[in-house]
Amino acid sequence: MSIRRKLLVALLAALVVTGLAASGATWLEVRRQANQLFDYHLEQMALSLADQPLSASAELVPQLGLGQDYVIQVWGAGGVLAYISRNGAPLPPASSGFDNVAVEGEDWRVFTLEMSDRTIQVAAPAELRSGRATAMALRILVPILATIPVYGLIIWLIVGEGLRPLNEIARAIRRRQPASLEPLPQAKLPEEVAPLVSELNALLERLREALERQKRFTADAAHELRSPLTALQVQLDMLQRARTPDDTRAALDALRAGMKRASRLVEQMLTLARLEPHTQPFLPVSLEKVLAEVAGELEPLAEARRIVLRLERLESATVQGDATALHALARNLVDNAIRYTPAGGVVRLSAFIEDGSAFLVVEDSGRGIPPEERARVFDRFYRLPGSSTEGSGLGLAIARQVADAHGAEIALDDAAGGQGLRVTVRFKTAATRPL
């Protein structure tokens, strides 16, 4: 479908409809005025004869310049036909004024002037009047109808000029290389086109950011996977060189631990890739249910590390969000808390609503994070200096990404009593629609 063709057809159709309506109205008005003019002529002819003696009427008729189509009749006082301007049957007597009569199958328009000593009739064929009125109307309408193709050409050129900015934008995009994501120029654009170009530039910016994130993610993944894969290769070599059952058992344990670390890293990276970009629709999600599910999943890990996993404050707290992403957020926060809390410690989980906002809180009794490091721990693959705990450095990065996608704020503070870390995720608007 061509916008230019559609506009041309629509505008020409509107022009033709309007032109036909105007032409019809003009036609009727011209015919009306022509008929009035012809009636006026008939009346004036009769009045010009009324001023002359009856005997002079025959001499005056040729001087009026009437054609053969007109008929003039003069009746005497006794109703005797005193004069007729052409041969043939006379017109029947008619009442004073204008009238339409039929003579031998032909319609006539007659004006009758009654006087004391005579009656004057002036008549013309109705067909003659209609033909001349139509000719007058056509002389006016034909030029109007003839200009419609000219209007079509003008409309075609005007519409083409109006669409020129769109064609220029299309050519600019067509000339670009696949990797060229610079914004399109927005100077001197029509008001109707500027929003389109603005949205295209916004889309190009999002594409550029997505490609940069993809490149960064690929580079980071390649870098981070190199270490565990190298470690696995070393552990396999150690297993191959083992000479005693104890050496074999130690090598297998090291290999198993290395595989777990690599598996966790891959799992975290896949989670991060699935969350970017976010395309799922938001639905009501119960934060307390999400925390309860995560606690059940990670309870074996907490028991293995001799850590108490406590559901401290679980109240009804519903937000609009992606259930899978929020589950990933909670799982990574709780998993981090368990891994960085020493044996015998406690991890407390809370979900509640306060001041119109929904909160998800994970608090541990570990060694915490120094204030100067709290901004950096959200970077991908970043780990605290000197940390000996197994991890990929992606847990808090995933939590931050999910929080940003939901318009939530995530903050790191000291736990109660100054020992450990308190992670608070605040959702600005709690959902009111029940699950």
C-alpha positions in Angstrom: 0.0 0.0 0.0 1.3 3.4 -1.0 0.5 6.3 1.3 0.9 8.7 -1.6 -1.5 6.7 -3.8 -4.0 6.4 -0.9 -3.9 10.1 -0.2 -4.2 10.9 -3.9 -7.2 8.7 -4.3 -8.9 9.9 -1.1 -8.3 13.6 -1.9 -9.4 13.2 -5.6 -12.5 11.3 -4.5 -13.3 14.1 -2.0 -12.7 16.7 -4.8 -14.9 14.8 -7.3 -17.7 14.4 -4.8 -17.5 18.0 -3.7 -17.2 19.1 -7.4 -20.2 17.1 -8.4 -22.2 18.4 -5.6 -21.2 22.0 -6.4 -21.7 21.4 -10.1 -25.2 20.0 -9.5 -26.1 23.0 -7.4 -24.6 25.3 -10.0 -26.5 23.5 -12.8 -29.8 24.0 -11.0 -29.1 27.6 -10.2 -28.0 28.5 -13.7 -31.1 26.8 -15.2 -33.3 28.6 -12.7 -31.8 32.0 -13.5 -31.9 31.2 -17.3 -35.6 30.4 -17.0 -36.2 33.6 -15.2 -34.3 35.5 -17.9 -36.3 33.9 -20.7 -39.5 34.7 -18.8 -38.4 38.2 -18.5 -37.8 38.4 -22.3 -41.3 37.0 -23.0 -42.8 39.6 -20.7 -40.8 42.5 -22.2 -41.8 41.5 -25.7 -45.5 41.5 -24.7 -45.2 44.9 -23.0 -43.4 46.4 -26.1 -46.4 45.4 -28.2 -48.9 46.7 -25.7 -47.8 50.4 -26.3 -48.6 50.1 -30.1 -52.0 50.3 -31.9 -53.5 47.0 -32.8 -52.8 47.7 -36.5 -49.1 48.4 -35.9 -48.4 45.1 -34.1 -47.7 43.2 -37.3 -45.2 45.9 -38.4 -43.4 45.9 -35.0 -42.9 42.2 -34.7 -40.0 42.0 -37.3 -38.3 44.9 -35.5 -38.1 42.8 -32.2 -35.6 40.5 -33.9 -37.4 37.3 -32.9 -36.3 34.0 -34.4 -38.6 31.5 -36.0 -38.9 29.6 -32.7 -41.0 32.3 -31.0 -44.7 32.8 -31.5 -46.6 36.0 -31.0 -50.4 36.1 -31.1 -52.7 39.2 -30.8 -56.4 38.6 -30.0 -59.0 41.3 -30.6 -61.6 42.4 -28.1 -64.1 40.0 -29.5 -61.8 37.1 -29.0 -60.9 37.1 -32.7 -57.3 36.2 -33.6 -56.0 39.5 -35.2 -52.3 38.4 -35.7 -50.0 35.4 -35.5 -46.3 35.6 -36.1 -46.0 32.2 -37.9 -48.1 29.8 -39.8 -49.7 26.9 -38.0 -52.4 26.3 -35.4 -52.8 29.2 -33.0 -51.9 28.7 -29.3 -55.0 28.2 -27.1 -56.1 31.2 -25.0 -54.5 31.2 -21.6 -55.0 33.0 -18.3 -53.1 36.2 -17.7 -49.4 35.8 -16.8 -47.1 32.8 -17.4 -48.4 29.4 -18.2 -47.3 26.1 -19.8 -49.4 24.8 -22.6 -49.2 21.8 -25.1 -49.9 22.2 -28.8 -49.7 19.2 -31.1 -47.6 17.3 -28.6 -45.1 20.1 -28.0 -44.7 22.0 -24.8 -44.7 25.8 -24.8 -44.0 28.5 -22.3 -46.5 31.3 -22.7 -46.9 34.8 -21.3 -50.3 36.4 -21.7 -51.0 40.1 -21.3 -54.7 41.0 -21.2 -55.7 44.6 -22.2 -59.0 46.3 -22.7 -58.9 46.1 -26.4 -56.7 43.1 -27.0 -54.9 40.1 -25.6 -51.2 39.6 -26.4 -49.5 36.2 -26.1 -45.8 35.6 -26.5 -44.6 32.0 -26.4 -41.4 29.9 -26.9 -40.9 26.1 -27.0 -40.0 24.6 -23.6 -37.3 22.5 -25.3 -35.6 25.6 -26.7 -35.5 27.1 -23.2 -34.2 23.9 -21.7 -31.5 23.5 -24.3 -30.2 27.1 -24.0 -30.3 26.9 -20.2 -28.3 23.6 -20.4 -25.8 25.2 -22.7 -25.3 28.1 -20.3 -24.8 25.8 -17.4 -22.2 23.7 -19.4 -20.2 26.8 -20.3 -19.7 27.3 -16.5 -19.3 23.6 -15.5 -17.0 22.3 -18.2 -14.0 24.4 -17.1 -14.5 23.2 -13.5 -14.6 19.6 -14.5 -11.7 19.9 -16.9 -9.4 21.1 -14.0 -9.8 17.9 -12.0 -6.8 16.2 -13.6 -4.8 19.3 -13.0 -5.8 19.2 -9.3 -4.8 15.5 -9.3 -1.3 16.4 -10.6 -1.0 19.2 -8.0 -2.1 16.9 -5.2 0.3 14.2 -6.3 3.2 16.7 -6.3 2.2 18.2 -2.9 1.8 14.8 -1.3 5.1 13.7 -2.7 6.8 16.8 -1.3 5.2 16.2 2.1 6.4 12.6 2.2 9.9 13.6 1.1 11.3 13.6 4.7 10.1 10.0 5.1 11.9 9.0 1.9 15.1 10.7 3.0 14.9 8.8 6.3 14.4 5.5 4.5 17.4 6.3 2.2 19.5 7.2 5.2 18.7 3.9 6.9 19.2 1.9 3.7 22.7 3.4 3.2 23.8 2.3 6.7 26.0 -0.6 7.5 24.5 -3.3 9.8 26.7 -2.2 12.7 26.0 1.5 12.3 23.6 2.6 15.2 24.3 6.3 15.3 21.1 8.4 15.7 19.3 9.8 12.7 19.5 13.5 12.1 16.5 15.4 13.5 17.1 18.9 12.3 14.4 20.6 10.2 11.9 17.7 10.4 8.2 18.3 10.1 6.2 18.0 13.3 4.5 14.8 12.1 7.8 13.1 11.3 9.9 14.2 14.3 8.2 11.8 16.8 8.9 8.9 14.4 12.5 9.8 14.1 12.8 10.3 17.8 11.4 6.9 18.5 13.7 5.3 15.9 16.7 7.0 17.6 15.5 5.7 20.9 15.2 2.2 19.4 18.7 2.5 17.9 20.0 3.6 21.3 18.4 0.6 23.0 19.9 -1.7 20.3 23.3 -0.2 20.8 23.1 -0.7 24.5 21.9 -4.3 24.0 24.8 -5.0 21.6 27.3 -3.5 24.0 25.8 -5.5 26.9 26.0 -8.6 24.7 29.6 -8.0 23.8 30.5 -7.2 27.4 28.7 -10.3 28.6 30.5 -12.5 26.0 33.9 -11.1 26.9 33.2 -11.5 30.6 31.9 -15.0 30.2 34.9 -16.0 28.1 37.2 -14.6 30.7 35.4 -16.1 33.7 34.9 -19.5 32.2 38.6 -19.8 31.3 39.7 -20.2 35.0 37.3 -23.0 36.0 37.9 -24.9 32.8 41.6 -24.6 33.3 41.2 -25.8 36.9 39.2 -28.8 35.7 41.9 -29.7 33.2 44.5 -29.5 36.0 42.4 -31.7 38.3 41.9 -34.2 35.5 45.7 -34.3 35.1 46.1 -34.8 38.8 43.5 -37.7 38.7 45.5 -39.3 35.8 48.7 -39.1 37.8 47.2 -40.4 41.0 49.1 -43.5 42.3 47.3 -44.3 45.6 43.6 -44.6 46.5 44.1 -41.5 48.8 45.5 -39.5 45.9 42.6 -40.6 43.6 40.0 -39.8 46.2 41.5 -36.3 46.8 41.7 -35.7 43.0 38.1 -36.8 42.6 36.9 -34.5 45.4 38.8 -31.6 43.8 37.3 -32.4 40.4 33.8 -32.6 41.8 34.2 -29.3 43.6 35.6 -27.7 40.4 32.6 -29.0 38.4 30.2 -27.6 40.9 31.8 -24.2 40.7 31.8 -24.3 36.9 28.1 -25.5 36.9 27.1 -22.7 39.2 28.9 -20.1 37.1 27.2 -21.3 33.9 23.8 -21.3 35.8 24.3 -17.8 37.0 25.4 -16.6 33.5 22.3 -18.2 31.9 20.1 -16.5 34.5 21.7 -13.2 33.7 21.3 -13.7 30.0 17.6 -14.7 30.4 16.9 -11.5 32.3 18.3 -9.3 29.6 16.3 -7.8 28.0 13.1 -8.2 30.0 10.1 -8.9 27.8 7.6 -10.7 30.0 4.4 -8.9 31.1 4.1 -7.9 34.7 1.5 -9.7 36.9 0.8 -9.7 40.6 3.5 -11.6 42.5 3.5 -12.4 46.3 6.9 -11.6 47.8 6.2 -13.6 50.9 5.5 -16.7 48.8 8.6 -16.2 46.7 10.7 -16.0 49.9 9.1 -19.1 51.3 9.8 -21.0 48.1 13.5 -19.9 48.0 13.9 -20.8 51.7 12.6 -24.3 51.0 15.0 -24.7 48.0 18.1 -23.5 49.9 17.4 -25.1 53.3 19.6 -28.1 52.4 22.5 -25.8 51.6 22.0 -23.9 54.9 21.9 -27.1 56.9 25.1 -28.3 55.2 26.8 -25.1 56.3 25.2 -25.2 59.8 23.4 -22.0 59.2 19.9 -21.1 60.6 17.5 -19.9 57.8 14.8 -18.0 59.5 11.5 -16.6 58.0 11.3 -13.7 60.4 8.6 -11.4 59.1 6.4 -12.7 56.3 3.4 -10.5 55.7 1.2 -10.1 52.6 3.3 -8.1 50.2 2.2 -8.2 46.5 3.9 -6.3 43.7 3.5 -6.2 39.9 6.4 -8.1 38.4 7.8 -11.1 36.7 7.6 -14.1 39.0 10.6 -15.9 37.5 12.8 -12.8 37.7 11.8 -12.0 41.3 12.5 -15.6 42.3 16.0 -15.3 40.8 16.5 -12.0 42.7 15.5 -13.6 46.1 17.4 -16.8 45.4 20.6 -15.0 44.7 20.3 -12.8 47.7 19.6 -15.7 50.0 22.3 -17.9 48.4 24.9 -15.1 48.8 23.9 -14.6 52.5 24.2 -18.4 53.2 27.6 -18.6 51.4 29.1 -15.6 53.2 27.8 -16.4 56.7 30.1 -18.5 58.9 28.9 -21.8 60.5 26.5 -21.2 63.4 25.2 -17.9 61.8 21.7 -16.8 61.0 20.1 -15.6 57.8 16.8 -13.8 58.3 14.2 -13.3 55.6 11.4 -10.7 55.6 8.6 -9.4 53.3 6.2 -6.7 54.3 4.5 -3.5 53.2 5.3 -0.2 54.8 4.2 3.3 53.9 2.7 2.1 50.6 5.9 0.3 49.5 6.7 -3.4 49.5 9.9 -4.6 51.0 12.0 -7.7 50.6 14.8 -8.0 53.2 17.6 -10.5 53.5 19.8 -10.1 56.6 22.8 -12.3 57.6 25.3 -12.4 60.5 28.4 -12.7 58.3 31.3 -10.4 58.0 29.4 -7.9 55.8 30.7 -5.6 53.1 32.8 -2.6 53.8 31.0 0.7 52.9 33.6 1.6 50.3 33.0 -1.7 48.4 29.2 -1.6 48.4 28.9 0.2 45.1 31.3 -2.1 43.3 29.8 -5.4 44.4 26.9 -4.9 42.0 29.4 -5.1 39.0 29.4 -8.4 37.1 32.1 -10.9 38.2 33.3 -8.6 41.0 34.4 -10.3 44.2 35.6 -8.8 47.4 39.4 -8.7 47.7 40.6 -11.6 49.9 37.4 -13.5 49.7 37.8 -17.3 49.9 34.2 -18.1 49.5 33.1 -19.9 46.4 31.2 -17.7 44.1 30.9 -16.2 40.6 30.5 -12.5 41.4 27.1 -12.5 39.6 24.6 -12.8 42.5 24.3 -9.2 43.3 24.5 -8.2 39.7 21.5 -10.3 38.9 19.7 -8.9 41.9 20.4 -5.3 40.8 19.3 -6.0 37.2 15.9 -7.5 38.4 15.4 -4.6 40.8 16.0 -2.1 38.0 13.6 -3.8 35.7 10.9 -3.5 38.3 11.7 0.1 39.2 12.8 -1.0 42.7 15.7 0.2 44.8 18.2 -2.1 46.3 20.4 -1.0 49.3 23.2 -2.5 51.3 23.4 -1.7 55.1 24.9 -3.1 58.2 22.8 -5.7 59.9 21.2 -5.2 63.3 23.9 -4.9 65.9 26.5 -3.9 63.3 27.4 -7.5 62.5 26.6 -8.8 59.0 24.9 -7.4 56.0 21.3 -6.3 55.4 20.0 -6.2 51.8 16.8 -4.2 51.3 14.8 -4.2 48.1 12.1 -1.6 48.1 9.3 -1.7 45.5 7.9 1.8 45.3 4.3 0.8 44.6 2.7 -2.3 46.1 0.0 -4.0 44.0 -3.5 -3.7 45.3 -5.1 -6.4 43.0 -5.3 -9.7 44.9 -3.7 -12.8 43.5 
